[in-house]
Amino acid sequence: MNASTPNLLEEALAGDESLSSPTRRGRVVVIEDCVETNGGFLLHHFIKRALSPTSSDVVVFLALAQPFSHYDRILRKMGCNLGVHRDSKRFIFLDVLMMEFTDGGESIENGLLALYGKIQKAVEASYTSTGSRNITVMIDDVSQIEVAVNGSSNHVLDFLHYCYTLTTEFGCSLVTLNHEDIYLSSDKPGLILQMEHLADVVIKTEPLTTGLATDVHGQLTVINRAVSSGSRSVRAKVHNFHFQVKESVVEYFYPGSRN
C-alpha cells in the first residue's frame, strides 16, 4: 500500500480525536467476525501497532485459538518479530489452547479465576517495571472460552468483567475477538450484547452483500463511541468500508473507489 494512502481503519478508530495510538489507554475494542470473514487480521493489526519500534507498549495475549507459531509466522510477514518481543517481555503469550473445565460450577469459576490471575500477574509485572507505557490485553477468542466452560455464558461474562477492571485499575486497553455467527438464535445473545455495552469501539467483519469478489474479501463496520472533548457527550460514529487481506498487508478502501 502506498504510504501516502490514508489508513481507513486507523482513521475510524481515532474518531474525531488526534490520537497516536488506536488502542489508547483504557480503551475497550470488541471485534465480531463470522465464518466467511475471519477477523484475525484485525488482531494482527493491533499487535503490530502496539509493538511498533516507536512504541514501548506491552501486549498480554490470551491464546485460545492458535499456537504461538501461527501468530509469529503471520506477524513476521508484516515485519514484526514476535519472538524478539516475547524475549524482551513486550509480548507476553499465554497459551491456553487446551483449557477445559469438565466438572462445572465451582470448578469452572475457580479455573477462570486462575486464568484471570495469570493475566493480572502479567499486567502487574509489566506495569511496575515500565511505569507509564500502555498495556493491551488481547483475547483470541472469547467463543473458545465459552466452549471450554461448557457453554456457560454467565461464567464467561464474569471473566470478561474481571478483565475489564484492568482498564480502570491499570489503564490497560482490552481487545477481544468473538465469532458472532456461532449462535443459533437470530436475536443477539446476552454475551454479545454485554460485550458491546462495555466496548468503546465495535468492529464487525461481514461478507459482501453482493457475494464473493476476487479483490474484495469483505466489509468492515467500525462503531466508535467517540467522546467529545468539549461537552464530554458520548456519540457513536459509524464507518463502513471494504478490505482485502494480502500476504503482508491489509488494504482498506471505500466501495467503488477501485477500478
PyRosetta script that sets phi, psi and omega in degrees:
from pyrosetta import init, pose_from_sequence

init()
pose = pose_from_sequence("MNASTPNLLEEALAGDESLSSPTRRGRVVVIEDCVETNGGFLLHHFIKRALSPTSSDVVVFLALAQPFSHYDRILRKMGCNLGVHRDSKRFIFLDVLMMEFTDGGESIENGLLALYGKIQKAVEASYTSTGSRNITVMIDDVSQIEVAVNGSSNHVLDFLHYCYTLTTEFGCSLVTLNHEDIYLSSDKPGLILQMEHLADVVIKTEPLTTGLATDVHGQLTVINRAVSSGSRSVRAKVHNFHFQVKESVVEYFYPGSRN")
pose.set_psi(1, 139.3)
pose.set_omega(1, 178.2)
pose.set_phi(2, -63.8)
pose.set_psi(2, 134.3)
pose.set_omega(2, -175.7)
pose.set_phi(3, -61.6)
pose.set_psi(3, -24.5)
pose.set_omega(3, -178.5)
pose.set_phi(4, -83.7)
pose.set_psi(4, -10.1)
pose.set_omega(4, -179.6)
pose.set_phi(5, -73.0)
pose.set_psi(5, 127.7)
pose.set_omega(5, -179.7)
pose.set_phi(6, -61.1)
pose.set_psi(6, 141.0)
pose.set_omega(6, 174.8)
pose.set_phi(7, -89.6)
pose.set_psi(7, 103.7)
pose.set_omega(7, -174.0)
pose.set_phi(8, -63.6)
pose.set_psi(8, -32.3)
pose.set_omega(8, 179.6)
pose.set_phi(9, -65.4)
pose.set_psi(9, -48.5)
pose.set_omega(9, -178.8)
pose.set_phi(10, -66.6)
pose.set_psi(10, -35.3)
pose.set_omega(10, 176.2)
pose.set_phi(11, -63.2)
pose.set_psi(11, -40.7)
pose.set_omega(11, 179.4)
pose.set_phi(12, -68.1)
pose.set_psi(12, -37.5)
pose.set_omega(12, 178.7)
pose.set_phi(13, -67.7)
pose.set_psi(13, -35.7)
pose.set_omega(13, -177.6)
pose.set_phi(14, -73.9)
pose.set_psi(14, -25.8)
pose.set_omega(14, -178.7)
pose.set_phi(15, 65.4)
pose.set_psi(15, -134.8)
pose.set_omega(15, -178.2)
pose.set_phi(16, -91.0)
pose.set_psi(16, -2.3)
pose.set_omega(16, -175.0)
pose.set_phi(17, -98.9)
pose.set_psi(17, 151.8)
pose.set_omega(17, 174.8)
pose.set_phi(18, -88.0)
pose.set_psi(18, 100.7)
pose.set_omega(18, -173.6)
pose.set_phi(19, -116.4)
pose.set_psi(19, 141.8)
pose.set_omega(19, 177.4)
pose.set_phi(20, -84.8)
pose.set_psi(20, -18.5)
pose.set_omega(20, -178.0)
pose.set_phi(21, -140.5)
pose.set_psi(21, 130.5)
pose.set_omega(21, 178.4)
pose.set_phi(22, -71.1)
pose.set_psi(22, -15.2)
pose.set_omega(22, 176.1)
pose.set_phi(23, -112.0)
pose.set_psi(23, 59.5)
pose.set_omega(23, -177.3)
pose.set_phi(24, -68.2)
pose.set_psi(24, 166.4)
pose.set_omega(24, -171.3)
pose.set_phi(25, -53.0)
pose.set_psi(25, 129.9)
pose.set_omega(25, 174.5)
pose.set_phi(26, 78.9)
pose.set_psi(26, 9.5)
pose.set_omega(26, -176.2)
pose.set_phi(27, -88.5)
pose.set_psi(27, 144.7)
pose.set_omega(27, 177.3)
pose.set_phi(28, -115.4)
pose.set_psi(28, 122.3)
pose.set_omega(28, -179.9)
pose.set_phi(29, -118.7)
pose.set_psi(29, 124.5)
pose.set_omega(29, 179.3)
pose.set_phi(30, -112.0)
pose.set_psi(30, 122.9)
pose.set_omega(30, 177.9)
pose.set_phi(31, -105.2)
pose.set_psi(31, 127.9)
pose.set_omega(31, 177.8)
pose.set_phi(32, -120.4)
pose.set_psi(32, 123.0)
pose.set_omega(32, -179.2)
pose.set_phi(33, -124.7)
pose.set_psi(33, -171.7)
pose.set_omega(33, 178.2)
pose.set_phi(34, -147.8)
pose.set_psi(34, 174.7)
pose.set_omega(34, -176.4)
pose.set_phi(35, -59.1)
pose.set_psi(35, -42.8)
pose.set_omega(35, -176.2)
pose.set_phi(36, -69.2)
pose.set_psi(36, -29.3)
pose.set_omega(36, -177.3)
pose.set_phi(37, -134.7)
pose.set_psi(37, 86.5)
pose.set_omega(37, -180.0)
pose.set_phi(38, -65.2)
pose.set_psi(38, 136.1)
pose.set_omega(38, -176.3)
pose.set_phi(39, -95.0)
pose.set_psi(39, 12.9)
pose.set_omega(39, -179.4)
pose.set_phi(40, -57.7)
pose.set_psi(40, -32.1)
pose.set_omega(40, -178.5)
pose.set_phi(41, -62.2)
pose.set_psi(41, -24.8)
pose.set_omega(41, 177.6)
pose.set_phi(42, -72.3)
pose.set_psi(42, -38.2)
pose.set_omega(42, 173.8)
pose.set_phi(43, -61.1)
pose.set_psi(43, -42.3)
pose.set_omega(43, 179.3)
pose.set_phi(44, -61.1)
pose.set_psi(44, -37.9)
pose.set_omega(44, 177.7)
pose.set_phi(45, -60.6)
pose.set_psi(45, -47.5)
pose.set_omega(45, -177.8)
pose.set_phi(46, -67.6)
pose.set_psi(46, -37.0)
pose.set_omega(46, 177.8)
pose.set_phi(47, -61.8)
pose.set_psi(47, -51.8)
pose.set_omega(47, -177.9)
pose.set_phi(48, -61.5)
pose.set_psi(48, -40.6)
pose.set_omega(48, -179.1)
pose.set_phi(49, -62.6)
pose.set_psi(49, -43.5)
pose.set_omega(49, -178.5)
pose.set_phi(50, -69.3)
pose.set_psi(50, -33.6)
pose.set_omega(50, -176.2)
pose.set_phi(51, -95.1)
pose.set_psi(51, 19.9)
pose.set_omega(51, 178.0)
pose.set_phi(52, -56.8)
pose.set_psi(52, 145.3)
pose.set_omega(52, 177.8)
pose.set_phi(53, -58.4)
pose.set_psi(53, -24.3)
pose.set_omega(53, 179.8)
pose.set_phi(54, -87.6)
pose.set_psi(54, 1.6)
pose.set_omega(54, -178.1)
pose.set_phi(55, -116.2)
pose.set_psi(55, 155.9)
pose.set_omega(55, 173.1)
pose.set_phi(56, -115.4)
pose.set_psi(56, 17.1)
pose.set_omega(56, -176.1)
pose.set_phi(57, -65.3)
pose.set_psi(57, 161.1)
pose.set_omega(57, 179.2)
pose.set_phi(58, -121.2)
pose.set_psi(58, 140.9)
pose.set_omega(58, 174.8)
pose.set_phi(59, -114.8)
pose.set_psi(59, 125.1)
pose.set_omega(59, 171.2)
pose.set_phi(60, -104.6)
pose.set_psi(60, 111.4)
pose.set_omega(60, -169.3)
pose.set_phi(61, -110.8)
pose.set_psi(61, 117.3)
pose.set_omega(61, 177.7)
pose.set_phi(62, -95.4)
pose.set_psi(62, 109.0)
pose.set_omega(62, -172.5)
pose.set_phi(63, -103.3)
pose.set_psi(63, 110.9)
pose.set_omega(63, 176.1)
pose.set_phi(64, -113.6)
pose.set_psi(64, -8.2)
pose.set_omega(64, -173.4)
pose.set_phi(65, -108.9)
pose.set_psi(65, -35.6)
pose.set_omega(65, -173.4)
pose.set_phi(66, -141.5)
pose.set_psi(66, 154.5)
pose.set_omega(66, 175.5)
pose.set_phi(67, -76.3)
pose.set_psi(67, 169.3)
pose.set_omega(67, -179.4)
pose.set_phi(68, -56.3)
pose.set_psi(68, -39.9)
pose.set_omega(68, -176.1)
pose.set_phi(69, -58.8)
pose.set_psi(69, -32.6)
pose.set_omega(69, 179.6)
pose.set_phi(70, -62.5)
pose.set_psi(70, -51.8)
pose.set_omega(70, -178.8)
pose.set_phi(71, -67.8)
pose.set_psi(71, -39.1)
pose.set_omega(71, -178.8)
pose.set_phi(72, -62.2)
pose.set_psi(72, -42.0)
pose.set_omega(72, -179.6)
pose.set_phi(73, -63.2)
pose.set_psi(73, -44.8)
pose.set_omega(73, -178.4)
pose.set_phi(74, -69.0)
pose.set_psi(74, -45.2)
pose.set_omega(74, -177.3)
pose.set_phi(75, -68.2)
pose.set_psi(75, -29.8)
pose.set_omega(75, 176.3)
pose.set_phi(76, -61.9)
pose.set_psi(76, -40.1)
pose.set_omega(76, 177.6)
pose.set_phi(77, -64.5)
pose.set_psi(77, -23.6)
pose.set_omega(77, 179.2)
pose.set_phi(78, -92.5)
pose.set_psi(78, 2.7)
pose.set_omega(78, 177.8)
pose.set_phi(79, 87.3)
pose.set_psi(79, 22.0)
pose.set_omega(79, -178.5)
pose.set_phi(80, -127.4)
pose.set_psi(80, 119.4)
pose.set_omega(80, -177.4)
pose.set_phi(81, -94.5)
pose.set_psi(81, 101.2)
pose.set_omega(81, -177.3)
pose.set_phi(82, -67.7)
pose.set_psi(82, -30.1)
pose.set_omega(82, 178.4)
pose.set_phi(83, -61.0)
pose.set_psi(83, -43.6)
pose.set_omega(83, 178.3)
pose.set_phi(84, -64.2)
pose.set_psi(84, -44.2)
pose.set_omega(84, -179.4)
pose.set_phi(85, -69.2)
pose.set_psi(85, -31.4)
pose.set_omega(85, 175.8)
pose.set_phi(86, -66.9)
pose.set_psi(86, -41.9)
pose.set_omega(86, 179.5)
pose.set_phi(87, -64.7)
pose.set_psi(87, -33.7)
pose.set_omega(87, -179.9)
pose.set_phi(88, -87.7)
pose.set_psi(88, 3.5)
pose.set_omega(88, 177.6)
pose.set_phi(89, 64.6)
pose.set_psi(89, 26.0)
pose.set_omega(89, 170.7)
pose.set_phi(90, -91.0)
pose.set_psi(90, -21.0)
pose.set_omega(90, 176.0)
pose.set_phi(91, -123.1)
pose.set_psi(91, 105.6)
pose.set_omega(91, -177.3)
pose.set_phi(92, -102.5)
pose.set_psi(92, 110.4)
pose.set_omega(92, -172.5)
pose.set_phi(93, -101.3)
pose.set_psi(93, 115.9)
pose.set_omega(93, 178.6)
pose.set_phi(94, -104.6)
pose.set_psi(94, 104.4)
pose.set_omega(94, -175.9)
pose.set_phi(95, -87.9)
pose.set_psi(95, 110.2)
pose.set_omega(95, 178.9)
pose.set_phi(96, -127.1)
pose.set_psi(96, 38.5)
pose.set_omega(96, -179.2)
pose.set_phi(97, -59.0)
pose.set_psi(97, -34.0)
pose.set_omega(97, -174.8)
pose.set_phi(98, -96.3)
pose.set_psi(98, 12.7)
pose.set_omega(98, -177.9)
pose.set_phi(99, -63.0)
pose.set_psi(99, 130.1)
pose.set_omega(99, 179.1)
pose.set_phi(100, -158.0)
pose.set_psi(100, 137.0)
pose.set_omega(100, 176.7)
pose.set_phi(101, -122.6)
pose.set_psi(101, 119.9)
pose.set_omega(101, -172.7)
pose.set_phi(102, -108.9)
pose.set_psi(102, -15.0)
pose.set_omega(102, -174.2)
pose.set_phi(103, -90.3)
pose.set_psi(103, -13.0)
pose.set_omega(103, 177.8)
pose.set_phi(104, 73.5)
pose.set_psi(104, 177.4)
pose.set_omega(104, 174.0)
pose.set_phi(105, 52.6)
pose.set_psi(105, -119.8)
pose.set_omega(105, -174.7)
pose.set_phi(106, -63.6)
pose.set_psi(106, -34.2)
pose.set_omega(106, 179.2)
pose.set_phi(107, -62.2)
pose.set_psi(107, -42.6)
pose.set_omega(107, 178.3)
pose.set_phi(108, -64.0)
pose.set_psi(108, -47.0)
pose.set_omega(108, -178.8)
pose.set_phi(109, -60.3)
pose.set_psi(109, -45.1)
pose.set_omega(109, 179.7)
pose.set_phi(110, -65.6)
pose.set_psi(110, -38.5)
pose.set_omega(110, 179.5)
pose.set_phi(111, -64.4)
pose.set_psi(111, -42.1)
pose.set_omega(111, 179.1)
pose.set_phi(112, -70.5)
pose.set_psi(112, -34.6)
pose.set_omega(112, 175.3)
pose.set_phi(113, -63.7)
pose.set_psi(113, -39.6)
pose.set_omega(113, 177.8)
pose.set_phi(114, -65.2)
pose.set_psi(114, -39.4)
pose.set_omega(114, 178.6)
pose.set_phi(115, -65.3)
pose.set_psi(115, -44.0)
pose.set_omega(115, 176.3)
pose.set_phi(116, -61.7)
pose.set_psi(116, -36.5)
pose.set_omega(116, 178.5)
pose.set_phi(117, -59.2)
pose.set_psi(117, -37.0)
pose.set_omega(117, 178.0)
pose.set_phi(118, -65.6)
pose.set_psi(118, -42.2)
pose.set_omega(118, 178.9)
pose.set_phi(119, -64.7)
pose.set_psi(119, -46.9)
pose.set_omega(119, -179.1)
pose.set_phi(120, -60.8)
pose.set_psi(120, -40.9)
pose.set_omega(120, 179.3)
pose.set_phi(121, -62.7)
pose.set_psi(121, -42.6)
pose.set_omega(121, 179.1)
pose.set_phi(122, -64.8)
pose.set_psi(122, -40.3)
pose.set_omega(122, 179.0)
pose.set_phi(123, -65.6)
pose.set_psi(123, -45.7)
pose.set_omega(123, -179.5)
pose.set_phi(124, -61.0)
pose.set_psi(124, -41.6)
pose.set_omega(124, -179.8)
pose.set_phi(125, -64.5)
pose.set_psi(125, -41.6)
pose.set_omega(125, 179.9)
pose.set_phi(126, -70.8)
pose.set_psi(126, -37.3)
pose.set_omega(126, -177.2)
pose.set_phi(127, -68.3)
pose.set_psi(127, -45.8)
pose.set_omega(127, -176.3)
pose.set_phi(128, -72.8)
pose.set_psi(128, -26.5)
pose.set_omega(128, -177.0)
pose.set_phi(129, -91.0)
pose.set_psi(129, -13.1)
pose.set_omega(129, -174.4)
pose.set_phi(130, -121.2)
pose.set_psi(130, -10.0)
pose.set_omega(130, 177.9)
pose.set_phi(131, 78.1)
pose.set_psi(131, -106.3)
pose.set_omega(131, -167.3)
pose.set_phi(132, -102.5)
pose.set_psi(132, 1.2)
pose.set_omega(132, -176.5)
pose.set_phi(133, -71.0)
pose.set_psi(133, 151.3)
pose.set_omega(133, -176.1)
pose.set_phi(134, -76.3)
pose.set_psi(134, 142.2)
pose.set_omega(134, 176.4)
pose.set_phi(135, -117.0)
pose.set_psi(135, 128.0)
pose.set_omega(135, 178.6)
pose.set_phi(136, -113.1)
pose.set_psi(136, 123.6)
pose.set_omega(136, 174.8)
pose.set_phi(137, -95.7)
pose.set_psi(137, 124.9)
pose.set_omega(137, 179.6)
pose.set_phi(138, -119.6)
pose.set_psi(138, 139.7)
pose.set_omega(138, -179.7)
pose.set_phi(139, -123.9)
pose.set_psi(139, 120.3)
pose.set_omega(139, 178.4)
pose.set_phi(140, -128.8)
pose.set_psi(140, 100.8)
pose.set_omega(140, -5.7)
pose.set_phi(141, -133.9)
pose.set_psi(141, 166.6)
pose.set_omega(141, -174.1)
pose.set_phi(142, -63.9)
pose.set_psi(142, -35.9)
pose.set_omega(142, -178.5)
pose.set_phi(143, -61.7)
pose.set_psi(143, -29.7)
pose.set_omega(143, 177.8)
pose.set_phi(144, -70.2)
pose.set_psi(144, -30.6)
pose.set_omega(144, 174.5)
pose.set_phi(145, -65.2)
pose.set_psi(145, -41.9)
pose.set_omega(145, 180.0)
pose.set_phi(146, -62.6)
pose.set_psi(146, -38.5)
pose.set_omega(146, 176.2)
pose.set_phi(147, -63.6)
pose.set_psi(147, -44.2)
pose.set_omega(147, -176.4)
pose.set_phi(148, -64.4)
pose.set_psi(148, -29.4)
pose.set_omega(148, -179.1)
pose.set_phi(149, -101.3)
pose.set_psi(149, 24.9)
pose.set_omega(149, 173.7)
pose.set_phi(150, 60.1)
pose.set_psi(150, 37.5)
pose.set_omega(150, 174.4)
pose.set_phi(151, 80.3)
pose.set_psi(151, 12.2)
pose.set_omega(151, -178.5)
pose.set_phi(152, -82.1)
pose.set_psi(152, 90.8)
pose.set_omega(152, -176.4)
pose.set_phi(153, -66.5)
pose.set_psi(153, -27.6)
pose.set_omega(153, 178.4)
pose.set_phi(154, -63.6)
pose.set_psi(154, -40.5)
pose.set_omega(154, 177.7)
pose.set_phi(155, -66.8)
pose.set_psi(155, -38.0)
pose.set_omega(155, 178.5)
pose.set_phi(156, -64.9)
pose.set_psi(156, -41.7)
pose.set_omega(156, 178.4)
pose.set_phi(157, -62.4)
pose.set_psi(157, -41.9)
pose.set_omega(157, 177.0)
pose.set_phi(158, -59.3)
pose.set_psi(158, -44.1)
pose.set_omega(158, 180.0)
pose.set_phi(159, -61.9)
pose.set_psi(159, -43.7)
pose.set_omega(159, -179.8)
pose.set_phi(160, -66.1)
pose.set_psi(160, -34.5)
pose.set_omega(160, 176.4)
pose.set_phi(161, -67.3)
pose.set_psi(161, -36.3)
pose.set_omega(161, 174.0)
pose.set_phi(162, -58.7)
pose.set_psi(162, -47.7)
pose.set_omega(162, -179.7)
pose.set_phi(163, -63.3)
pose.set_psi(163, -35.3)
pose.set_omega(163, 180.0)
pose.set_phi(164, -63.2)
pose.set_psi(164, -33.5)
pose.set_omega(164, 179.6)
pose.set_phi(165, -61.8)
pose.set_psi(165, -23.8)
pose.set_omega(165, 178.8)
pose.set_phi(166, -66.1)
pose.set_psi(166, -26.0)
pose.set_omega(166, -179.5)
pose.set_phi(167, -69.7)
pose.set_psi(167, -29.0)
pose.set_omega(167, 178.9)
pose.set_phi(168, -94.2)
pose.set_psi(168, -36.6)
pose.set_omega(168, -176.8)
pose.set_phi(169, -74.1)
pose.set_psi(169, -40.5)
pose.set_omega(169, -176.7)
pose.set_phi(170, -118.5)
pose.set_psi(170, 0.2)
pose.set_omega(170, -177.4)
pose.set_phi(171, 70.8)
pose.set_psi(171, 22.8)
pose.set_omega(171, -179.7)
pose.set_phi(172, -70.1)
pose.set_psi(172, 156.2)
pose.set_omega(172, 165.4)
pose.set_phi(173, -95.9)
pose.set_psi(173, 153.0)
pose.set_omega(173, -179.6)
pose.set_phi(174, -130.3)
pose.set_psi(174, 125.5)
pose.set_omega(174, 178.8)
pose.set_phi(175, -125.1)
pose.set_psi(175, 123.0)
pose.set_omega(175, -179.4)
pose.set_phi(176, -124.5)
pose.set_psi(176, 149.5)
pose.set_omega(176, 174.1)
pose.set_phi(177, -118.3)
pose.set_psi(177, 135.1)
pose.set_omega(177, 176.8)
pose.set_phi(178, -142.1)
pose.set_psi(178, 148.8)
pose.set_omega(178, 179.9)
pose.set_phi(179, -94.0)
pose.set_psi(179, 106.2)
pose.set_omega(179, -173.4)
pose.set_phi(180, -70.0)
pose.set_psi(180, -28.0)
pose.set_omega(180, -172.5)
pose.set_phi(181, -89.0)
pose.set_psi(181, 9.2)
pose.set_omega(181, 178.3)
pose.set_phi(182, -82.5)
pose.set_psi(182, -11.0)
pose.set_omega(182, -177.4)
pose.set_phi(183, -90.8)
pose.set_psi(183, 134.5)
pose.set_omega(183, -173.4)
pose.set_phi(184, -74.5)
pose.set_psi(184, -32.7)
pose.set_omega(184, -176.3)
pose.set_phi(185, -70.7)
pose.set_psi(185, 145.8)
pose.set_omega(185, 176.5)
pose.set_phi(186, -74.2)
pose.set_psi(186, -22.4)
pose.set_omega(186, 175.8)
pose.set_phi(187, -83.0)
pose.set_psi(187, 147.1)
pose.set_omega(187, 179.3)
pose.set_phi(188, -67.2)
pose.set_psi(188, 130.9)
pose.set_omega(188, 177.9)
pose.set_phi(189, -69.9)
pose.set_psi(189, 160.9)
pose.set_omega(189, -178.2)
pose.set_phi(190, -57.9)
pose.set_psi(190, -34.8)
pose.set_omega(190, -178.7)
pose.set_phi(191, -61.1)
pose.set_psi(191, -47.8)
pose.set_omega(191, 179.8)
pose.set_phi(192, -63.6)
pose.set_psi(192, -44.8)
pose.set_omega(192, -178.6)
pose.set_phi(193, -63.0)
pose.set_psi(193, -40.9)
pose.set_omega(193, 179.6)
pose.set_phi(194, -66.4)
pose.set_psi(194, -40.2)
pose.set_omega(194, 178.4)
pose.set_phi(195, -63.9)
pose.set_psi(195, -41.6)
pose.set_omega(195, 178.3)
pose.set_phi(196, -65.0)
pose.set_psi(196, -33.9)
pose.set_omega(196, 179.1)
pose.set_phi(197, -65.2)
pose.set_psi(197, -36.7)
pose.set_omega(197, -179.5)
pose.set_phi(198, -77.0)
pose.set_psi(198, -19.8)
pose.set_omega(198, -168.5)
pose.set_phi(199, -78.5)
pose.set_psi(199, 143.3)
pose.set_omega(199, 166.5)
pose.set_phi(200, -85.0)
pose.set_psi(200, -31.9)
pose.set_omega(200, 180.0)
pose.set_phi(201, -136.1)
pose.set_psi(201, 132.5)
pose.set_omega(201, 172.8)
pose.set_phi(202, -116.0)
pose.set_psi(202, 127.2)
pose.set_omega(202, 178.1)
pose.set_phi(203, -117.4)
pose.set_psi(203, 123.8)
pose.set_omega(203, -179.8)
pose.set_phi(204, -114.4)
pose.set_psi(204, 130.6)
pose.set_omega(204, 171.9)
pose.set_phi(205, -103.5)
pose.set_psi(205, 131.7)
pose.set_omega(205, -177.1)
pose.set_phi(206, -140.2)
pose.set_psi(206, 152.9)
pose.set_omega(206, 174.6)
pose.set_phi(207, -70.6)
pose.set_psi(207, 162.1)
pose.set_omega(207, 177.7)
pose.set_phi(208, -67.0)
pose.set_psi(208, 140.3)
pose.set_omega(208, 178.1)
pose.set_phi(209, -67.6)
pose.set_psi(209, -21.7)
pose.set_omega(209, -179.5)
pose.set_phi(210, -89.3)
pose.set_psi(210, -0.3)
pose.set_omega(210, 179.6)
pose.set_phi(211, 100.0)
pose.set_psi(211, -169.3)
pose.set_omega(211, -175.4)
pose.set_phi(212, -68.7)
pose.set_psi(212, 147.5)
pose.set_omega(212, 175.6)
pose.set_phi(213, -143.2)
pose.set_psi(213, 146.6)
pose.set_omega(213, -175.6)
pose.set_phi(214, -71.9)
pose.set_psi(214, -34.2)
pose.set_omega(214, -175.0)
pose.set_phi(215, -108.7)
pose.set_psi(215, 8.2)
pose.set_omega(215, 175.8)
pose.set_phi(216, -134.3)
pose.set_psi(216, 122.0)
pose.set_omega(216, -175.4)
pose.set_phi(217, -96.0)
pose.set_psi(217, -13.0)
pose.set_omega(217, 178.8)
pose.set_phi(218, 165.3)
pose.set_psi(218, -174.2)
pose.set_omega(218, 179.1)
pose.set_phi(219, -125.6)
pose.set_psi(219, 147.6)
pose.set_omega(219, 179.1)
pose.set_phi(220, -111.3)
pose.set_psi(220, 138.5)
pose.set_omega(220, 168.7)
pose.set_phi(221, -118.7)
pose.set_psi(221, 120.1)
pose.set_omega(221, 179.2)
pose.set_phi(222, -111.7)
pose.set_psi(222, 116.0)
pose.set_omega(222, 178.2)
pose.set_phi(223, -104.9)
pose.set_psi(223, 108.5)
pose.set_omega(223, -175.0)
pose.set_phi(224, -110.4)
pose.set_psi(224, 114.1)
pose.set_omega(224, 177.8)
pose.set_phi(225, -84.4)
pose.set_psi(225, 75.6)
pose.set_omega(225, -175.3)
pose.set_phi(226, -67.2)
pose.set_psi(226, 151.0)
pose.set_omega(226, 177.5)
pose.set_phi(227, -110.0)
pose.set_psi(227, 122.3)
pose.set_omega(227, 178.6)
pose.set_phi(228, -71.2)
pose.set_psi(228, 127.3)
pose.set_omega(228, -176.9)
pose.set_phi(229, -68.3)
pose.set_psi(229, -19.3)
pose.set_omega(229, -179.2)
pose.set_phi(230, -84.4)
pose.set_psi(230, -67.8)
pose.set_omega(230, -176.5)
pose.set_phi(231, -86.7)
pose.set_psi(231, -10.4)
pose.set_omega(231, -175.6)
pose.set_phi(232, 63.0)
pose.set_psi(232, 19.9)
pose.set_omega(232, 178.7)
pose.set_phi(233, -78.2)
pose.set_psi(233, 145.5)
pose.set_omega(233, -178.7)
pose.set_phi(234, -97.2)
pose.set_psi(234, 129.1)
pose.set_omega(234, 179.1)
pose.set_phi(235, -145.1)
pose.set_psi(235, 132.9)
pose.set_omega(235, -177.2)
pose.set_phi(236, -82.6)
pose.set_psi(236, 134.2)
pose.set_omega(236, 175.5)
pose.set_phi(237, -117.2)
pose.set_psi(237, 128.5)
pose.set_omega(237, -174.3)
pose.set_phi(238, -108.2)
pose.set_psi(238, 130.9)
pose.set_omega(238, 177.5)
pose.set_phi(239, -120.5)
pose.set_psi(239, 136.5)
pose.set_omega(239, 176.9)
pose.set_phi(240, -128.4)
pose.set_psi(240, 130.8)
pose.set_omega(240, 175.9)
pose.set_phi(241, -159.9)
pose.set_psi(241, 168.6)
pose.set_omega(241, -179.0)
pose.set_phi(242, -95.5)
pose.set_psi(242, 166.4)
pose.set_omega(242, 176.7)
pose.set_phi(243, -144.7)
pose.set_psi(243, 155.7)
pose.set_omega(243, 173.4)
pose.set_phi(244, -134.5)
pose.set_psi(244, 122.7)
pose.set_omega(244, -179.7)
pose.set_phi(245, -90.0)
pose.set_psi(245, 118.5)
pose.set_omega(245, 175.6)
pose.set_phi(246, -107.7)
pose.set_psi(246, -179.1)
pose.set_omega(246, -173.3)
pose.set_phi(247, -62.5)
pose.set_psi(247, -40.7)
pose.set_omega(247, -175.0)
pose.set_phi(248, -124.1)
pose.set_psi(248, 4.7)
pose.set_omega(248, -177.6)
pose.set_phi(249, -157.0)
pose.set_psi(249, 156.9)
pose.set_omega(249, 172.7)
pose.set_phi(250, -117.1)
pose.set_psi(250, 130.2)
pose.set_omega(250, 179.5)
pose.set_phi(251, -102.8)
pose.set_psi(251, 136.7)
pose.set_omega(251, 179.8)
pose.set_phi(252, -118.5)
pose.set_psi(252, 137.2)
pose.set_omega(252, -175.9)
pose.set_phi(253, -159.3)
pose.set_psi(253, 156.4)
pose.set_omega(253, 179.4)
pose.set_phi(254, -78.6)
pose.set_psi(254, 148.9)
pose.set_omega(254, 177.2)
pose.set_phi(255, -55.9)
pose.set_psi(255, 133.0)
pose.set_omega(255, 178.1)
pose.set_phi(256, 81.9)
pose.set_psi(256, 1.8)
pose.set_omega(256, -177.6)
pose.set_phi(257, -87.9)
pose.set_psi(257, -4.3)
pose.set_omega(257, 178.9)
pose.set_phi(258, -108.6)
pose.set_psi(258, 144.8)
pose.set_omega(258, 177.7)
pose.set_phi(259, -81.5)
pose.dump_pdb("model.pdb")
